[in-house]
Amino acid sequence: MQMPLVRCYKAGMSDTKASSNTAAASPLWAYDAMDVDDSLMRYSAQEDAVLDNQLLPYDIQASIAHVNGLFDIDILDDDEQKTLVNALTQLKEEAEDGRFVTDASDEDGHAAIERVLIDRVGDVGKKVHTGRSRNDQVLVASRLWLKAKTQQLTTLLLDAADVALQQADATRDVVMPGYTHLQRAVPSTAGFWFAGHAESLLEDARALQGALEVIDSSPLGTAAGYGVNLPLSRDACKEELGFARLQVNGIAAQNSRGKFESHVVGCLLLAMNTARRIAWDVSLFSTAEFAMVQQPTRWTTGSSIMPNKRNPDIAELLRGAFGEVQGAHVELLSVLGLPSGYQRDLQRTKKPLMRAVDASFASLSLLPRFLQELTFDDDNCLRCLDAAMLATDQAVQLAVEGVPFREAYRRIKDAGADASLDVAQAAKDSIVARVSPGAPGDLQLQLLREQLTTLRG
């Protein structure tokens, strides 16, 4: 079990618990005679060690692959490789269930791993950093972590799309107004509304899968950005870690820091905008003035002063979550105005990345249930229709009969709405006749479901 992300970016350094009884650790780069200013170290480390608790299992996974690679090129012998792999495997299990977290004395997660490893296996633990830098360590751990999160978030989007398609099929005959500019436009259906959001969610999932392809490359072995004087088995490490390809050039690897995170968060921003639109519609359609949508009581809250009120707080919070992801995206992009190679500014990419992923996960986890439990009121939907909404159908019908459309448009406009019209029946007839592919009369749900199946793989 991993530590919740919310603790990861809100906790201070003192919030971590000690993972061993070892004395306070010196920075990895310090030497005995060096004067290390504690206040400057605290400012330099900031929340890095706490944030790294999310990355620890992935950092250790990459360390195991690196150890195996060092064994392949005879830097480690058989006993050393087995000792390190066994110790790291145990440490990874402890990190996954929360028994191993960073110590208050740790500069970062990399230092914590090395500290505990040396404490447990002795001097052989000091060999694990041969041929690598914390620069490629954080890159590979971040990419592994983000791959896992991206896959989970894509699944949530596809689950929400699946529910929306089920709802579209169930409500295809529930006639409601279609709006443009928030003005009544033409008859539509609840099924059309659900299908529209289902397709948007599929597009968002497709974008996120594309982002996954972008980040699916291994930087391990690029060290600080310029390689090392060892024939590292980079391809073998890539295969062991499950990456699709190598990130070949060390400068490209360093320059990707913050960039690949921004790519994923940008895709999450699009997904959260879809969620925001859904929530906006539900908030609007559930007002007494519309009364087309009903939400279960558990999705609403009461007023502290007005006994008559039920407020769509969950929908509103879902709508507002977009801003948190947007803020994180801007924060990430603001870090990237840097020269090539590693700069310490890039440390500041972790916090907004994890905040954006956390906010997206919390909201998108609710979205399938939110869609599933929405109810459209047939009668109230029909009540919101009026005769003027049939004007477009009437103009198109005249065009079918041979009247040039612009002339048909003028005739219908001049004639005005037919007060004798049975609006409900005419609207239902309009839906049946609206058979252009993807229109309310032909939702093409099977095509969308095929897309869903393909994206699920």
N, C-alpha and C positions, 0 to 999 in steps of 0.2 A: 504494500500500500504506500503510495507516494504522499508526501506532504501536500496539503491543499495549496493551490497557487496563491490564494488570498493571504495566507501567512507569509508566503515567499516574498511578496513585495511590500507588505506592511510592517513586518516584524523588524526590530532593530537587532544589532549584533548581539546584544545581551540576551536576546530571546532564545538563542540556540542552547542546546544542552551539550554537555561534554560527551564525546564519544569514547574517550579513554582517560586514564589518569595521568597522562603525560604532562610535562611542564609546558608552559607557553612556548609556542613555536616561533622561531625566527623566520623572516621571509626567505624564500628559496634562494634568492640572489644575494643574501647577506653573507658576510664573512666575519670572523671572530672580532677583529679590531674595528669593525664598522660601527659608527654612531647612528643608530636608528631612532628617529624621533617618533615617539608613540602617537602624538597628536597628528603629525603629518601622515603617518601610516593609517590612522583611522579615517582621515579624510580621503586618502588614496583608495583604501579598500571599500569605504562606504558600505553599501548593502551587498557587496559582491558575494561574500561567503554565504549569506543567507539565501540569496537568489540561487546560488549554485546548488543548493539542496535539491532543486528540481532536476538538475543536470547530473547529479552524482551517479545514478545507475548507468547512464549513457557514457559518462566520462570513464567509468570503470570498464564498461564493455569495450570501449576503444582501447583502453590500457591493456586488456587481455589480448586483443588483436595485435597491438604493437609488440607485446612480449613474444607472441608467437612469431611475429616477423623478425624480431631480433634473434630468436632461436634459429630461424631459417638461414640467417647469414652468419651464424656461429659467433654472435656476440654473447649469447647465453648458452650454457651447456644444458644437458638434459635435466639434471637435478634442479638447476636454477629456474629453468622454464616451468617445471612442474610445481616447484615451491611457490613461484609468483602467481601462476594461474590459479592454483588452489586457494591461495590467500585472497586474490582479487575476486574470485568467484564467490567466496564466503562474504566478502565485503559488499559485493553487489547485492546479494540477498538481504543483507542488513540495511543497505541503503533503500531498497525497495519497500521494506516493511517499517522503515522509520527508526530502526535501532542505531543506524550510523547516520549522523548529521554533522555538519561542521561545528567546530569548537569556536568559542569566542576569540581565541588566539589566532585562528587561521586567517591568512590573507585572502584565500579563496578556496574553492572546492578542490582544485588541483593540489594545493599544499596540504589540505586535510587528508586526501588519499595517500599522498606520499608519506606524510607523518605517521599515519596509522600503519601503513605497510611496513615501514622501517621498524616501528615499535614491535610488530608481530613477527617479522622474519629476519630482522637484523640487516647486515650490510648488503645482502643481495637486493633488498628493497631499494637501495640507492642506485641500482643499475637500470631501473625501469624507465628513467627519463632519457636514457641514451638515444640520441638521434631524433629527438622531438623537442618542441617548444610549447609553452602554454598557449601560444598563438594558434597552432594547429589543433591542440587539445580542445580549446573552447569552440573552435570552428566545427570540429567533428562531433563533439557532444551536443552542440546546439542544433546541428543538422539532424542528428539522430532523434533528439527530443522533438524537434519540430515536425519531422516525418511522422512520428507516432501521433502527435496532436492533430496534424493535418488530416490523417486518415480517419481519426475519430470524428473530427468536425465534418468531414465529407459524409460520413455515415449518418450523422444527425440531419444534414440537409436532405439526403436521399430518403430518410425515414419521414421527414416532414412532407416531402414531395409525394411520397406514397400515400400518406394520409389525405393530402389534398386531392389526389386523384380519386381515392375512394369516395370522398365527400362530393367531388364533382359528379361522379356517376349517380350518387344518391339524390342529388339536388338538381339534376339537369332539367327538371320540369317546374322548378320553383321560379316563377317569373318575377322579376324585380326591375327597377329602373337601371339603365346604364347612364353614367354621368360623364360629361366632359366639362372642364372648367367648374366643376361642382354644380353644374346645372343639368336638369333633366334632359336627356338626349334621345335615346331610343330604348325600347324594351330589351332587357337582357335576362339572364338567369343566374341564380346562385351557383349553379354548376359551372357557368362560364367564369364567374369570379374565382372559384376554387381552381379551375383548370389553368387560369392565367397565372395565379401565384405558384401552382405546381410547376409550370414551365419555367418560371423565373428561378425557382429553387433548383431545378435541374441545370439551368445555365450557371448558377452560382457554384454548384457542385463540380461542374465541368471546369470552371475557372480554377477552383481549388485543386483539382486533380492536375491541371496544368502547372500550378505552382509547385505541387509535389514533384513533378518531373524536373522543374528547375533546381530544386534543392537536393535532388537525389544524386549527389556526387561527393566523393570522398576527398577531403583536403589533407587527410592524415599522411604525413611524410613530407609535407612542404615546410615543416619546422617554422622558423620565424619569417619565412617568406622567400628564402633563397636556397632551400635544400640543405643537405648535409653531405659530408664526405664519407658516406656509407652507401652501399648498394641496397637500399631498403627495398623490401618486397612489398611495394605499394599496392600492386594488383592483388596479391593474396590478402592483404588487409582489407581492401575494398570488398572482395568477395566475402570474407568472413563477416563483415559488418552489414552486408546486404545492400550496398550502394549499387546503383546502375552503372556508374562510370567514375573515372578519376577526375578530380579537379587538377588539371595537369600543372599549370604554372603557379608558382608560389605567390607572385604578385597578384595574380587574378584571385587566388584564394584569399589573401588579405583584403583585397579591395571588395570582396563579396560580403564581408562582415557588415551587417546592417542593411545591405542591399537585398539579400535573400529573405531576411526577416520582413523588410518592407514589402516585398513582393507578396508574401503570404498574407500579411495584415491588410494589404490593399484588396486582396480577394475577399478576406473576411469582411471588410468594409462594405463591399457590394452585397454580400449575403445579409449583413445586418441591415442594409437599406431595404432589402426585400422584407425582412422581418418588421422593420419600421413601418413600411407601407401597409402590411397586413394589420398591424396593431392600430394604425391611424384609421383605416377603414372600419375596423371593429368598434373603435371608440366612437366614431361618427355614427355608424349605423345602429348603435345600441342606445343612442340618445332618444328621449321621448318624442322628439320631433320626427325622427325616422322610425324607430322601434322595429326595424327589420331584423335585427340580430339580437339574440338572447344569449347571455353568458351564464354558466352555472354560478350559483352564489359563492362558491369557494374561490372563484377567480376575481371576486370583488371584495371591497371593504366598506365598512360603514363610516359615517361622519361622526366626529367627536361632539358635534353640537346639534346636527339636524337629523332627527330620528327617521325622516323619510328617505334618506339618501343611501344609495349603493353606488360606490365609485369603481370604475374600471381600472383599479390601480395596477394590476399585473400588465394589462395592455399598455398602460401609459409608461410603466417602467421598461417594458420591452421596446417601446418606441424610443425612449430616452437612452437606451443602452448604446445606440449608434454613436452618440457623442463621445462616449468613453473610448470606443475603438478608433474613432476619427482623431481624437486627441493623441492617442498612442501612435497612430500612423504619422501624424505631423511631427511628433517628437522623434520618431525614428528617422524620418527624412532630414530633420534638422541637423542630425549628427554627421551626415554624409558629405558635407562640404569640406573635404580633407584631401591632402595630397596622397599619392600612392603609398602603399605599405601600411603596416600597423601603426596606429596612433592610440594613445590611452583613452581619447574621447569615446572610442568604440565600446568601452566598458558600459557606457550609458545606453547601449541598445537592449540589454537584457530586461531591464525593468518594464519599459513600454511594451516590449514583445510579450512578456508573460502576462501583463495586465490586459492586453488586447485579446490574447488567447483565452484567458480566464473569463472575461466579460462575454466573449462570443460563445464559449462553451456553456455558460450559465443560461444564456438566453436561448440558444439553439436547442439545448436539452429540453426546454419547456415547449418549444414550438410544435412538435407533433401532437402533444396532448391539447395544446391551445386550439389547434385546428380541428382536432377530433371532437371536441366538446362544444363547438359553436353550433347554434341552431338558428336557422332562418325561419321567420314566421311568415307562412304563405299569405295569410290574409293581409297582414300589414305591408308586405311587399307589394301586393296588388293595389292596396290603398294609395301607395306612393306614385302610382302611374297616373297619367292624364292623356286626354285625346290628342293633344298636340304632339305627343311622342310618336304617333303613327305617321307623321307627315313625311318622313324620309321614305318609308315603305310605299306610301301613296305616290310619291314622285317617281320612285323607281318603277312602280307598276305602270305608270303612264309612259315611261321610257320604253318598257317592254312592248307596249302597244304601238310604238312608233313615234311618239312625241319626243323631239329632241330634249335631252335631260334639262338643259338650262331653261327651256320653255316650261317643261313640267314643274321644275322647281318654282318658277314664278307663279304658275297657276295655283299650286298648293299653298304657297305663301299668301297669295291674295285671297284665297277662299277661306283661310283660317280653319281652326279645329271644328270638327263635326260634333256638335253637342249631343246628337242622337246616338252616337256610337256606343256600343257595349265595349268599354275600354278593356275590361279583363279578358273577354273572349278575343277581341281584336289583337291584344298583346300576345296571347297564346298562339293565335294563328300566325302572327308575325314571326315568332320563334320557330315554328314548324317550317315556315318558308325561308328562313335565313340559313341557307344550306351551302354557302361558300365554305370551303374546307377550313375548319377551325372556328367558325362562327357559332353562336349559341345553338343553332339547329343541327350542327355537325361538329361536335367538340373534338373529334379525332383523338379520343382518349387512348385508343389502342396504340397509336403512334407515340404518344407521350409515354405510355407504359413500356413500350419497346426501348425508348431512350433510357428510362429508369433501369431496366434490366441490363442494358449495355454498360451503364455507368457503375452499376453494382459489380460488374465483372463476373 
